[in-house]
Amino acid sequence: MIKRSLQKKIEDNLYKGKVIVLYGARRTGKTTLSEQILDNQQKRLGGKKVRYINCELMSAKESLETTNEQLLKTYLGDNDLIVLDEAQNIEKIGHVLKILVDTYPEMQIIATGSSSFDLANQIGEPLVGRKKEYILYPFSVNELKEQEDFHVLSSKLEYLLRFGSYPSIYNLNETEAQQELEEIVSSYLYKDILAFDGLKHSKILLNLLKLLALQLGNEVSFHEIAQRLEVSSATIRKYIDLLEKCFIIIPLGAFSRNLRNEIGNTQKIYFYDLGIRNAILGNHNTLDVRNDVGGLWENFCILERIKYNQLHTRLVNKYFWRIYSGQEVDYIEEHSGQLDGFEFKYSPNAKFKKPIKFLEAYENSSVQVVHKENWFEFLL
C-alpha cells in the first residue's frame, strides 16, 4: 500500500484543540487515509479509543444533527479520536463541530468532505481559528517514488499522462484503467456536481467540461464559451467556480504588474487528474498519436508542483504570464520577493526562447525549462 504524505502532517497536528478538515474528490483515498490514521493512532498510542463514522448513513445524520452537547457526547462516546467521513451530509455541521471542539477539546475530530463547495461554506465562520485544513489529491510522484524505483517511475510517465494517478487506477492495465475512469466519471463526478445548487442544465455542464478539457494549457475566454453554449458569461463563471470547489479543475490566473501589453484578467484551466480529463473526452490514446501532449505535460507538471508545495508547506502565489506580442511563461511562483518561472516542454529537444521582456521587467526573476528528462529536479 502506498503511504500518503498527508498522514504524518495530520498526525503531527492531532490533539491540539483544532478540528482537522480533510478535503478531496471522491475516490482519492480520504476514507482509507482516515482509517490508517485511526489504526495507527490506536496501535501506537495504546489505550487511545478511536471511532469511524460514515456520515452518509441515516443513523449518523439523525444522531449528529443536533446542537445538544450531551446528546452528541452520548452518540460519540468516550473516544479520543473520531473520523466524521463525508461530513458535509450533516446539516449545520459547522455548528456541530464548534460545539464539540469548545465543549470537549480533548476529543479530536477529523472531518472529511468531497466538496469544499458545501463543507467549507458550513464550517467557515463557526470554526474560525478552530480548524486546520488539508486537501488530499490523487497519488503524487513523491508518494509513488517511496514505493517504486526512480527509473520505474520515470518509465510510467506516459501512463500518468494518459490515465492519471487515482489510487484505484494506478497499477491497473490500460483496459481496466479506462473502465475504472469511466465508472468514476459517470458514477461520481457528474453525480456529485449536479447534486449542488439544484443544477438542472446537466447538458450545459457536461459540454462545458469538454470545452475546458479541449482548451487544456490555453487561455479560456468565458465570453467565447458562453456564446458557444448559448448561456451568459455569469453562468459560465458560476459553473467554473463550482467545478473548482468540487476538485475537478484548477484555475490559474495571469500575472500582470508592470508592462503595458501584458495579458491580464484571464485564466488557464487545468484538471486535478489527467485521467479524469481524458475520460471526459474519451481519449486515452498513446502519446505518439496525440496532438495535446504539450497540454498534458503542462497540466501534469503544474498539478504535481501544487502537491509538492503542500508536502513541503511552501506558500506561493501561482500565475502564468503572457504579453500580446507572444512572449509567455507557462507557470510562475511568487514567494519571498522572487518570481520563479517555468516553461514545460515534454521533449528535451523542443525549442525554448527566453522571455526577455519578463526577465527585464521583473527583478529577482528566473525562467527554466522542465522536460521529461529533468522533471524530477522540479517535482521531487
Steps between C-alpha positions, in 0.01 A plus 500: 500500500630845407526721807347843465726792585216677680484231766801629692392863459157423643632281782746771601207738548267274698388581856578871469146627555408535131277311260692342212311553172603273214369595157532310175307360208327166537723197450822686585537291817362716782326207669805275469730771636262569790485132590879473486531795737247343739679166488842653544393720789328214678800269471773760551333673792368188671187572700372773267141442396407571137184491290410532132156639403362504146290816487317382188310252718160613623575381853802732515303793360221456752741481792733784400246757381456653844656784696445326834849428630383219728325315216811542282724367776270203559511406132873554452590323822818518701733506199823693461503515120195501272478516121183652353525380139311702233403746773329736255194272525436620855277807509670796671816294545700815575295576810517135607880501474524831685301358790721191511833683485391759758328258740725196462842633392665173602302322225677521162271520197605436139227611257531401135309638203488440127415860423626825647192657337272364769724414794705820497188715488364321806812503716669822394359750748419264793851353499707815458825432686381148588597299191795386292430414136663264253426384145555139400592476133538184292842338549794735457830399341660564839274236654557258213878529517493372859384165363645490149852521368559839338566347159177299523309814592654689208393222265141551619480868405297425188257288703453791745435743214239267348330348805586731790581386853177419682579232761254254345655557153871476562647160413195390299556394142386744234163338434415476869619857563280635223196313632563620857534862387175480306334366816640783714387764251150362450424383853671767712621800305182607320276377779675707766518816292136490397394444862610850594294812472210320333668501160255410228704562186718190507565518126650847534729386780617192312567703186687757708725228642578377149583851378731557798667165440560590135656836597752347738801729534333786309338816630127462551254765381184485708324719245591266213394190694173667601424575136571143393280358775236772456499609864622810684861559602375519860367144469836377368685669787260343749551152355878539487500606865294191580738272308792644694328444834420142403872437442472447126678803354776738611480856361827688455489878471724732297788693658493867404667798668737710296476453128241684293435209263476224761199271484291548815164394640501162330546139605634165399319188621669178609358175639555336838560173319594438138326164494172677578571761233572237238193298601281809449626509141504123459864518393764277660710461186876460518706819487642432155159549337378792711508872425458609863825370652617854579183572696515166680861559605425855614202381707702213647789723608281774650281251687798310638665826601186594698524163678872559558434840653241356738738221601775750581266768640610749235259795485522654154282704268447328164461664157577479131632797298458615143522820296310576182813474288523131588762457773372284784586302811289190566516513878630746761543466874522820701657471844735699722529778240603253228333398176595147395380429146473163327442394140376145443625312194444126492788445259847604619572599138211746475598857418492751785524875458569694817225751591737797502235760577389310810856463628578865430179632655518309826803492724575178686332298227613186320364255245601138447377218279349180641497198266470124530871456575535758780149504653620340823701812585175698498262251659698275738 
